[in-house]
Amino acid sequence: MDVTATRPDESLAENVHQAVLPELRDAWWETGARRRAGTALTGVFAELPSLVRHAVLVAWRADRLRTVLIGVATIGGGVLSTFGLLSTQQVLVELFGNGPTADRVRAAFPALVLLGCIAAVRGTLAIVTGYAQIGLAPRVKQTTERRYFEATTGVRLEAFDGDAFADDMERAKTCGEDVNELVRGTADTLAGLVNLLAVGVAVLVINPLLLLALVVATLPKAYAALRSGHLRYAHFLAGSVRRRRLWVLHHQMAERKSAAELRSYGLRGFLLKQYDMVMRIQTVEELRLARRVTVNTAVGTMIGGIGLAGVWVLLGVLLATGRIPLSAAVTCVVAVQAAQAGLMAMTWQIERVYNEGQYVRDYLTFLERAGHHLPATPMTQDDEEPRPHPGPLRQLEVRGVSLQYPDRHSPAVDRVTFTVTAGETIALVGENGSGKSTLAAMIAGLRRPTGGVLHWNGKPYDDWDPELLRARTGVVLQEHHRWPYSAAANIAMGAIDAPPDRARIELAARRALAHEMVLDLPHGYDTLLDRTFKDGQDLSGGQWQRITAARGFYRDADLLIMDEPSSALDPRAEDALFQDLRARQGVLTTILVTHRLANVMHADRIFVMHEGVVTETGTHAQLMALRGRYCELFSLQASGYRADEP
Ligand SMILES: Nc1ncnc2c1ncn2[C@@H]1O[C@H](COP(=O)(O)OP(=O)(O)OP(=O)(O)O)[C@@H](O)[C@H]1O
């Protein structure tokens, strides 16, 4: 098994892109972002105002007091820089003046005291700014991340079907840090700008020619730094799919969930090889970036160095021709060095603002795209008109409902029509991929049909209050989530808006045959169901399924949709579950999706699905008499049992 990394090879990147890992190819949804990454540097400056505006707005919304404090302290510190430089010059003028040394020192004393005071105030302002920034950061992070999570949890389920959304979401997931960096970068840029203006004013007062020379000396390096930032962003952008792949590989190789299967199938070598391949591309790209950045910086530094030499020559000429006094020349050297350091720092800050700004743009784009996936009715409270309460279910109509997944040729569900009356138990059966779960998800309101409409008590779903409609529907999903909370919380999450009720939790657990099993756990209902935490416990697949069924029962909904609720249950638990479901018959409505056909014999009606279409409808007896697909599937399953009969 060869698990060693080989030397980076640029053609390899292409091969792997094309043949081995097709998901690493460039994706269409990144085209717009790539174009942005390729923007000329003038575009950087064109974008800065809007980025700065965004940073200020976010900071203002997060914490007004600290935002104002940072702004005032930053501008105040910069203004003091001008006075600092002018005081320095005053000190030098006095020290280089005529007369005995003691007199000259005495004359310079007031300016020296002023210089000391200015330094003390500037130091204090810097401390105030730093302290305010520390307080601002968590608030900015919360404001930003909360919007992100509101979007990720609010979008319709369909959003997750396209990989473009997943990619957008991945790029925006560090938004809390990115926006904070943008805010910090903006504050530092403002500080740099004010400082630079201060130095500029001081140099201008001494000699306007020096200001020109200063610009020539500093701009090439500044341009190179900006360009390098640009290259880094383009590199980051190009690698987003690769990073996602690496992230997935990390999880596959360093996670408890996959550990057993990884070993039983001997997948170690395969996964390590994939990791090596992705990392080889990563290395090639990193080296390419490093080369471009180094060349860029070297050229900028060289031209900047020539410019700086020019400044010193000019200063020498001015001094030699007596056009400026020695004290002004010394102040000028101090100012030039301060200006150079200031401009470089500011360039770095502009680069930072621009780069972070791109990540923040990704975040804003994600929010905008997520907005297109939000339900028609806003999930927030500021809805225009409160929609009516749907009331207890009397009748559910599925009218010509279809759903076509993106990038699929044929619909998963194709113009299905039927009506369910309250109290009925309906079973959806059919072979794998026939559309049962998709139809169940639409009835549960988790997915919107791409055709047709669903009616609750005679009105389309959209006409009712969505939250109240959801509250009347319980869903037990085939792919249930294992929530890392206590057993009690896992069940009580079935009706999250109500305060948890222990008696109700236990009743729901008993109905799913989970009560005894939970009591056997080290801390009973308070046992944390996650092994990765201290004192946490893990459950078997079937035990998890019992907890999931209990969660469904806890909701006590008018309409209970159960998608393969017993696939991992032992016969006793399965029997208990279906007995409980039978008790609902005639009172509450149940839609059951299952492959265990023995469990649907008691259903009021059975819908047989094939390639998205309902092909047969009836009771068990009617469908058996029909001798169609249902009869065939049922007989096949039953023969497996009969073969073992004595
Ligand atoms: N998120 C999705 N994106 C694209 N296609 C999907 C998605 N989910 C399901 N499909 C496709 O839709 C069709 C119906 O899937 P569905 O899960 O509804 O079938 P099912 O009858 O519940 O299958 P099973 O018995 O295996 O659970 C299948 O061809 C499936 O590949």
PDBQT file of the ligand as one rigid body, heavy atoms in Angstrom, charges set to zero:
ROOT
HETATM    1  N1  LIG A 701     -32.151  15.380  -2.653  1.00  0.00    +0.000 N 
HETATM    2  C1  LIG A 701     -32.256  14.729  -3.804  1.00  0.00    +0.000 A 
HETATM    3  N2  LIG A 701     -31.711  15.237  -4.923  1.00  0.00    +0.000 NA
HETATM    4  C2  LIG A 701     -31.840  14.605  -6.096  1.00  0.00    +0.000 A 
HETATM    5  N3  LIG A 701     -32.502  13.462  -6.258  1.00  0.00    +0.000 NA
HETATM    6  C3  LIG A 701     -33.082  12.907  -5.181  1.00  0.00    +0.000 A 
HETATM    7  C4  LIG A 701     -32.975  13.508  -3.897  1.00  0.00    +0.000 A 
HETATM    8  N4  LIG A 701     -33.643  12.737  -3.016  1.00  0.00    +0.000 NA
HETATM    9  C5  LIG A 701     -34.131  11.705  -3.717  1.00  0.00    +0.000 A 
HETATM   10  N5  LIG A 701     -33.796  11.802  -5.022  1.00  0.00    +0.000 N 
HETATM   11  C6  LIG A 701     -34.183  10.912  -6.108  1.00  0.00    +0.000 C 
HETATM   12  O1  LIG A 701     -35.590  10.925  -6.184  1.00  0.00    +0.000 OA
HETATM   13  C7  LIG A 701     -36.104   9.638  -6.445  1.00  0.00    +0.000 C 
HETATM   14  C8  LIG A 701     -37.113   9.257  -5.358  1.00  0.00    +0.000 C 
HETATM   15  O2  LIG A 701     -36.420   9.193  -4.111  1.00  0.00    +0.000 OA
HETATM   16  P1  LIG A 701     -37.179   8.872  -2.756  1.00  0.00    +0.000 P 
HETATM   17  O3  LIG A 701     -36.210   9.012  -1.674  1.00  0.00    +0.000 OA
HETATM   18  O4  LIG A 701     -38.411   9.669  -2.697  1.00  0.00    +0.000 OA
HETATM   19  O5  LIG A 701     -37.552   7.339  -2.985  1.00  0.00    +0.000 OA
HETATM   20  P2  LIG A 701     -38.129   6.282  -1.959  1.00  0.00    +0.000 P 
HETATM   21  O6  LIG A 701     -39.264   5.624  -2.663  1.00  0.00    +0.000 OA
HETATM   22  O7  LIG A 701     -38.421   6.900  -0.655  1.00  0.00    +0.000 OA
HETATM   23  O8  LIG A 701     -36.884   5.300  -1.853  1.00  0.00    +0.000 OA
HETATM   24  P3  LIG A 701     -36.435   4.313  -0.654  1.00  0.00    +0.000 P 
HETATM   25  O9  LIG A 701     -37.430   3.209  -0.609  1.00  0.00    +0.000 OA
HETATM   26  O10 LIG A 701     -35.117   3.833  -1.121  1.00  0.00    +0.000 OA
HETATM   27  O11 LIG A 701     -36.387   5.115   0.588  1.00  0.00    +0.000 OA
HETATM   28  C9  LIG A 701     -34.901   8.706  -6.501  1.00  0.00    +0.000 C 
HETATM   29  O12 LIG A 701     -34.584   8.495  -7.853  1.00  0.00    +0.000 OA
HETATM   30  C10 LIG A 701     -33.811   9.476  -5.827  1.00  0.00    +0.000 C 
HETATM   31  O13 LIG A 701     -32.557   9.162  -6.384  1.00  0.00    +0.000 OA
ENDROOT
TORSDOF 0
